[in-house]
Amino acid sequence: MLKSAIILAAGIGSRLAPLTNDIPKCCVQVSGKSIVRRITDQLLICNSSMEIIVVTGYKSHIVMDEMRDYPENVILIENEEYLTTNNMESCRIGLGRRTTSAENCMIINGDCVYSQSIIRNVYDSDISCIAIDSSMYAEENMKILISKGRATTISKSISEAQGGKTSIDLYNFSNDDIQILHSIMSKYNEAGDRNKWTEVAINDFLSMEGSKVVPLDIKGHKWMEIDNHNDLEKARNLW
């Protein structure tokens, strides 16, 4: 099965200052390797020839330098409007640059660290899915609601009492679904509404009749979203 991946790595990471005064968030190191290289290497372990598109923004030249020794199937592009847009726009730009006829596409936030087993599980999925960790409820993370085995809603505001399950910012979509998702993002762009999370478009897709995106539970495997210094310390302790 052919698969491509989009890594969203345009963010500043202001809560990680002063580290991010000089480097972008995705270049912060965990266990001796930058987050963006870590994700890229994990994907290449799954398939050394898969198309990986890294969307940069803040201090883009540093990310370009960080990734300079990767093969041609690792493509770096820039969201030049990263200061005034959010990661949906980065994702839209990345999806628009895909050149392969890949049957599936993974979308990954460039501020998370994962065990290789998590990346492998999502890579091996041949259906649209949202990776979740049912063993915890994380206030800061996106959460999903599940009904009859499919994800119906994704939002940060879903409470534990509502049955919210923690998303780990890692997605896989079939080619048909990714085309619909790209169309949703393009409509936001055309309307000038470019300051939204990728998950807003995903939520719009989940609400469409006939959509089927399943949860993929990775409980028991290591991962960490790195928003602040406390998260970074936890990640470095995990690895």
C-alpha positions in Angstrom: 0.0 0.0 0.0 1.3 3.4 -1.0 1.3 6.0 1.7 2.4 9.6 2.1 2.7 11.8 5.2 2.4 15.5 6.1 4.3 16.8 9.1 3.0 20.1 10.3 6.1 21.9 11.6 5.5 25.7 11.1 4.8 26.6 14.8 6.8 29.0 17.0 6.5 27.2 20.3 6.4 30.4 22.4 5.8 28.4 25.6 9.2 26.8 25.1 11.1 30.1 25.2 13.9 30.8 25.5 14.7 27.5 23.6 12.5 28.6 20.8 13.9 32.1 20.6 16.7 30.7 18.4 15.2 27.5 16.9 11.6 26.4 15.9 9.7 24.1 18.2 10.1 21.1 15.8 13.9 21.4 16.2 13.9 21.0 20.0 15.7 17.8 20.8 14.4 14.8 22.7 17.0 12.0 23.4 19.6 13.7 21.2 17.4 14.1 18.1 15.1 16.9 17.0 11.4 16.2 17.0 11.0 16.7 13.3 13.9 14.3 12.5 12.6 11.8 15.0 9.2 11.6 13.2 10.8 11.6 9.8 13.2 8.8 10.7 10.3 6.8 12.1 8.3 7.1 9.0 11.3 6.1 6.8 11.7 3.0 9.0 8.2 2.1 7.9 8.9 2.8 4.2 12.2 4.3 3.0 10.6 5.6 -0.2 7.4 7.1 1.1 6.7 10.7 0.2 7.0 12.9 3.4 6.1 16.6 3.2 7.3 18.8 6.0 5.6 22.1 6.2 7.8 24.7 7.8 7.2 28.3 8.9 8.9 29.9 11.9 12.7 30.1 11.2 12.2 27.9 8.2 15.8 28.1 7.2 16.8 26.3 10.4 14.4 23.4 9.6 15.8 23.3 6.0 19.3 23.0 7.4 18.2 20.4 9.9 16.7 18.3 7.1 19.3 18.9 4.4 20.7 15.3 4.3 17.4 13.5 3.7 16.6 11.9 0.3 14.4 13.5 -2.4 11.2 11.8 -1.1 11.4 14.1 2.0 10.1 17.4 0.7 10.2 20.7 2.6 7.8 23.5 1.8 7.1 26.7 3.6 3.9 28.3 4.9 5.1 31.9 4.5 2.0 33.2 6.3 2.6 31.1 9.5 2.3 34.2 11.7 -1.3 34.9 10.6 -2.5 31.4 9.9 -2.9 28.2 11.9 -2.0 24.6 11.1 -5.0 24.0 8.9 -3.4 26.3 6.3 -0.1 24.4 6.6 -1.9 21.2 6.1 -3.8 22.5 3.1 -0.5 23.6 1.5 1.1 20.3 2.3 -1.8 18.2 0.9 -1.8 20.3 -2.3 1.9 19.5 -2.9 1.5 15.7 -2.8 2.9 14.2 -6.0 2.4 10.5 -5.4 -0.7 8.4 -6.1 -0.6 7.3 -2.5 -3.7 5.4 -1.4 -3.4 6.8 2.2 -2.0 9.9 3.8 -0.9 10.4 7.4 -1.1 13.8 9.1 1.2 14.4 12.0 1.7 17.4 14.3 5.4 18.3 14.4 5.4 18.9 18.2 4.8 15.3 19.3 7.1 12.5 20.1 5.9 8.9 19.7 7.2 5.4 20.1 8.1 3.6 16.9 5.2 1.2 17.6 2.6 4.0 17.4 3.9 5.3 14.1 4.0 1.7 12.8 0.4 1.0 13.9 -0.9 4.1 12.1 1.2 3.5 9.1 -0.1 -0.1 8.8 -3.7 1.1 8.9 -5.4 1.0 5.5 -8.5 2.9 6.6 -9.2 6.4 7.9 -8.4 6.6 11.6 -7.6 8.9 14.5 -5.0 7.7 17.0 -6.2 8.0 20.6 -5.0 7.1 24.0 -8.0 5.7 26.0 -5.9 5.3 29.2 -5.9 9.1 29.9 -7.9 12.3 29.6 -5.7 15.2 28.6 -7.3 18.7 29.0 -4.8 20.3 26.6 -5.3 17.8 23.8 -8.0 17.4 21.2 -10.6 14.8 22.2 -13.0 12.7 20.1 -16.4 11.3 20.6 -17.1 7.8 19.4 -20.5 6.3 18.4 -21.0 2.8 17.0 -17.3 2.4 16.4 -16.7 5.6 14.5 -15.4 9.1 15.5 -18.2 11.6 15.3 -16.7 14.8 16.7 -13.2 16.2 17.5 -12.6 19.2 19.6 -10.6 20.4 22.6 -13.8 21.3 24.4 -15.1 17.8 24.8 -15.3 16.8 28.4 -14.4 13.6 30.1 -18.0 13.4 31.3 -19.2 13.4 27.7 -17.0 10.4 27.0 -14.1 12.3 25.3 -11.1 10.2 24.3 -7.7 11.9 24.0 -6.4 12.3 20.4 -2.6 12.1 20.0 -2.5 14.4 17.0 -1.8 11.6 14.5 -4.2 10.7 11.7 -4.5 8.4 8.7 -6.9 9.1 5.8 -7.8 7.1 2.7 -7.2 8.8 -0.6 -10.9 9.5 -1.1 -11.2 11.0 2.4 -8.1 13.1 2.1 -9.4 14.6 -1.1 -12.6 15.6 0.7 -10.6 17.0 3.7 -8.4 19.0 1.3 -11.5 20.4 -0.3 -12.9 21.5 3.1 -9.6 23.2 3.9 -9.6 24.9 0.5 -13.0 26.4 1.1 -11.8 27.9 4.4 -8.8 29.3 2.6 -11.0 30.8 -0.2 -13.2 32.4 2.4 -10.2 34.1 4.0 -10.7 32.1 7.2 -7.1 30.8 7.6 -6.6 30.9 11.3 -8.0 27.5 12.2 -6.8 24.2 13.5 -6.6 21.2 11.1 -9.0 19.5 13.5 -11.8 22.0 12.5 -11.7 20.6 9.0 -11.5 17.1 10.3 -14.5 17.8 12.5 -16.4 19.1 9.5 -15.6 15.9 7.7 -16.7 13.7 10.6 -20.1 15.4 10.6 -20.7 14.5 6.9 -23.1 11.8 6.2 -21.3 8.6 5.2 -18.0 9.5 6.7 -16.3 6.7 8.5 -13.2 7.4 10.6 -12.4 4.9 13.3 -10.5 5.4 16.6 -7.1 3.6 16.8 -6.3 3.1 20.5 -2.6 3.2 21.3 -2.9 2.9 25.1 0.2 1.4 26.7 2.6 3.0 24.1 4.7 6.0 24.9 3.9 9.5 23.4 4.1 13.1 24.4 2.8 16.4 22.9 5.4 19.0 23.8 3.8 22.4 24.5 5.8 23.7 27.4 9.0 23.0 29.5 7.1 20.6 31.7 6.1 18.5 28.7 9.6 18.6 27.4 11.0 17.3 30.7 8.5 14.5 30.7 9.4 13.5 27.2 13.1 13.5 27.9 12.4 11.3 30.9 10.3 8.9 28.8 13.1 8.5 26.3 
